Amino acid sequence: MKRVTLMVLVLSLLILNGCIVSTSPSDFIITMDKGDTLEFSVSVFPESSNALWTLYYGDVEDTANGLHYTFTPDKEGAYQMKLEVTDPRGSSQNRTWIIFVQ
């Protein structure tokens, strides 16, 4: 009974507040080689939420919308990937990854 009550409470919170359900990659600090490809993805609730990806490298910013983002660096250095998910009511959540390219 306690498990059912807890599940109902969690689902109620998800319905009232949009959120990031899961992200990939699960590690938030990543090391990769120049020229390799890294796939970012997010699962959101509700499905009508907007996912905005912003990649920062020095003074350069690259943005994209959607549930997936493919990153293939052509330069070595430190990058930052920020994900902002906004639900239809305007509530938002963020995730940030640091990527070291060698």
ABEGO torsion letter per residue (X at the ends): XAAAAAAAAAAAAAAABBBBABBOBABABBBBBBGBBBBBBBBBOBAABBBBBBBBBEABBBBBBEABBBBBBABBEBBBBBBBBBBAAGBBBBBBBBBBBX
